[in-house]
Amino acid sequence: MGKKKDKNGKALRAVEAPKERHTFARNPGTALELDWVRDVRVNRSAVERRAKTLPGRRSVKKQWQAAWLVRAVQCMDLTTLSGDDTPGRVQRLCAKARQPVSPSLIAALGLGHVGLTTGAVCVYHEMVPTAVAALQGTDIPVAAVSTGFPHGLSPLKQRLKEIEASVAAGAKEIDIVITRAHLFTGNWQAMYDEMKAYREACGDAHVKAILATGDLNTLRNVAKASLVCMMAGADFIKTSTGKESVNATLPVSLVMVRMIRAYQERTGHIVGFKPAGGISSAKLALTYLALMKDELGDRWLQPDLFRFGASSLLGDIERQLEHFITGRYAAGYRHPMA
Amino acid sequence: MTNVADILETMEYGPAPEGDGPARAWLDAHEGRFGLYIGGRWVDPDTGKYFAAENPSSGETIAQLAQAGSRSIDDAVKAARAAQPAWAGLGGPGRARYLYALARLVQRHSRLLSVVETMDNGKPIRETRDIDVPLVARHFYHHAGWAQLFDQELPGMAPVGVVGQVIPWNFPLLMLAWKIAPAIAAGNAVVLKPAEFTSLSALLFAELCQKAGLPPGVVNIVTGDGSTGAALVEHEDVDKVAFTGSTEVGKIIRKATAGSGKHLTLELGGKSPFIVFADADLDSAVEGVVDAIWFNQGQVCCAGSRLLVQEEIAEAMIAKLKARMNNLRVGNPLDKCVDVGAIVAPVQVERIDELVQQGVKEGATLHQPQSAMPDKGCFYPPTLLTGVQPASTVAQEEIFGPVLVAMTFRTPDEAVALANNTKYGLAASVWSESINQALDVAPRIRAGVVWVNSTNMFDAACGFGGYRESGFGREGGIEGMHAYCEPAFVGQLPKYPDPEQPGAEQPGASYPGAVPPGGLPETGGGLDRTAKQYIGGKQARPDGGYSRSVLGPDGALVGEVAEGNRKDIRNAVEAARKQTSWPSATAHNRAQVLYYIAENLEARAQEFAGRIRAMTGASEDEAAAEVAASVRRLFSYGAWADKYEGRVHSPPLRNVTLAMHEPIGIVGVVCPDERPLLSFLSLVAPPIAMGNRVVVVPSERHPLAATDLYQVLDTSDLPGGVLNIVTGERAGLTKVLAGHDQVDALWYMGPDEAGSRTVQELSVGNMKRTWVADGRRRDWMNTQQGEGREFLREAVQVKNIWVPYGE
């Protein structure tokens, strides 16, 4: 393709993406606008068609692909949320978050100056102190899944206490789960009040609202829950806990990012997006980045507005980056595990 | 070289080119030059001339193509003629194996076909790879099935013979598949001429035919310019012409084939509406627009090029559209990250720009994205024109480029009116989250395909084709198969005797005026009965105030009828137009009326038989038999009225496609002389049963059989204007009907007298469908020849409404 020019023949210069985090005010939320919630319209077949054709429309190759994969690492909430988590396991994860890609590859990519880390480490409340200690001296925030994860059905008071405890233990980000029952019973006020209470309990910590979209059944429900959480002040909306039978999908993500756009258009407030669960291939990660770029713009390619919730994605990205550098297909065991 | 660190700052997409190595190797293997594929061999063109095939995105010449002249066309038609009997004789299951092999070959060579197509046409590789080529394979698979089931599902049908096919440059390989698959499935042999701009994929397909071992001559591919196409269309030994392309050329072909007896299907231009109601999912509708008008650079006959938005959401919709346009990537079509590729040729870019400038001059506001454009090659930016009025040139003319014109509407009725305010009728999109709204509006749009909450979806099982100046005939589905065969008996029908030859005299006559040649015959002494015209459910005096004498075989005056003129036809068509209840009457109701007419006719059977005898000299038994057959025929169509129903297709996605049998509209009918009552009813009952309104010219020689029906009709609850009868001179009235743009179809039966040619020549005004006898005489007493599905097919058009579903 020839050099790109605008209509006046001037060569186009790319706009520099902002480097600093938090260049915008946190979403303060709005009143609960029930008319807006009820007016939401989502056509499933049309959404699926857009989602299905997106990977065919967008392709990044060679050094562009390498750069995009590095970005995917920067936007990754490296996660362990298992019943058998131990401090040892969490320490290993944090070590990987500090150095997600081997120094030799980083040097070969010419990114020695970048100080590549993952976007965050995401753990259960119990593991927050371990993670905070393990990440000392870095900018990597610890995210905690609080509020009776993954079902969110412990007593509300206890959930709020859990958030406060996680924040006190040093978590900078809190991933909460909404009470799905509020959606099925149409009790938007309860969902809004709960979310608002979570947000208040978080204080300065950023709050990501997990919609557990696999439980919500329809895309219209996803859109409505997205809106209510944003109105109640969520900093991020997130698809899944990773524990529902269906995790993040492209159609669900498309609906959520369109609601983020609609919310911004109407209120001016900016909200981030986090797909979680099921994103384990580098190729799929690229498609998600393309979705953010095309639907919301380059600003949403920064870790302050976009995160992957992932545990095995990093391994595939490392292999692809090695392939880019060496031209050989990589073996997983040659990369340090998390 | 851009480094990773820089890209990490900009997060640009970067180039992602699809390799063209194998495609270039294929071109090199042919030394960049291709002959004609005739009779299973590659031959040089008769002209000895070659022309360049260019890659529109670079201007590079990629191959030399043969210019076929009339001798090469003749060779190709001869090869097809020679191959056709054995191909048909192979039987459906035998043919199915070859179609199946072609489907598999297309899949095996899918990437080569995609890359060659993109290099030749300029459309993005995403589209050729993900849409065009998979649809081509699907088309051959599906039609392998029709070949397999031909005898069971199309009983009594025979292939038409040799088919000449001319296809456009916008979907070169897909249009080839749409043409060739049904044709050869039905047992025809074809000569196909690809578009001058884009012949390469057809030549590659010819090689696949060789690989499949297709018998030589079944498929012939001839390249060349418009003169090559004309030579094919006009070739005497071609039995059917199938054309996809511009309405302008379609009209030329209609004229050129008029009266030749050639079957014809035309898939022409469009200016398809894209209707967005306030309750639509707007973000999805915006994405729909992308697929409607920025798919294949808008070079799509069914492109949703007229955006009709409900006023209350117009501002929001346009804002979203503008934002979306900025994200469209225009560039090298072989780049896997490009949305909009190259326009096929410089001449098209000029035409698009001219029309856009015209639109701006007429008051439209121009919006084009600020995104990058390639600095060479044939490109045009995605374009939106707002503030467009229905009267604007750009709202009426097909632009055939990436140009969307936007208008607003207030109510569903206004949306329908605006949607139908066009000379075209190919496709439409309707966006609404209300099932009531969508399913109410979709059938009211005069278009062959309507997509609900979707756009530009195609499948081999679902017929595609238009109304009005968008052409006639369908491609895909069983209706597409019918376009390539005809009842086997039709080819065997005897011709009418030449009226000039001795022995051709028929009994009875009618003459203009009160006094026939030879003087005034004797008349009976009964009370005078005056047959006028029957228009709008009332008897009306003829505009001219003249009458016509009807004589029996002995020369005696049997009666007088009105002498119709062009104004009587005009009035009859006007009455039919004003009749709006019949098309929406229930099928049950239409059946009841037809039964009632039959009942009332039978009550007066003797009187009608007597009249037939008086006019035609038929024996008592013959006349009684004709009346009895007439009653039975009415009963048959009463029976059919609620049984000739559409289908529900299940294309490979979560969707139902409703293939509805819709009335065509106003059908003109010109009747033969033989069996004057039976033939009249055989021809008017099927269109009436299917909800059409009819303007009919009864037998010129024996018109009283029809005029006697007035009272039967009056007492049978047939609403006024459904059946309008104008007596008079056949040839003159036929011309008026054929040239009337409000008449949607014209059936012309009876002796030819060059009438078939006249009918088809004059039909170009509004591209009405014609069904002409070509001088072949049917036996109206024979049920197979005189009634049934053949007549019903001609009385409806199939509208496919796509309804994707899922909450």
Interface residues (C-beta under 8 A of the other chain):
Chain A: M1 G2 K3 K4 K5 D6 K7 G9 L12 A14 V15 E16 A17 K19 R41 V42 N43 R44 S45 A46 V47 E48 R49 R50 T53 G56 R57 R58 S59 V60 K61 K62 Q63 W64 A66 A67 W68 V70 R71 L109 G110 L111 H113 V114 T218 L219 R220 R258 A262 L289 A290 K293 D294 D298 L301
Chain B: M1 T2 N3 V4 A5 I7 L8 E9 T10 M11 E12 Y13 G14 P15 A16 P17 R126 R129 D130 D279 A280 D281 L282 D283 S284 A285 E287 G288 D291 N327 G331 N332 D335 K336 C337 D339 Q368 Q370 A372 M373 P374 D375 K376 W431 E433 N453 S454 L653 R654 N655 P804 Y805 G806 E807
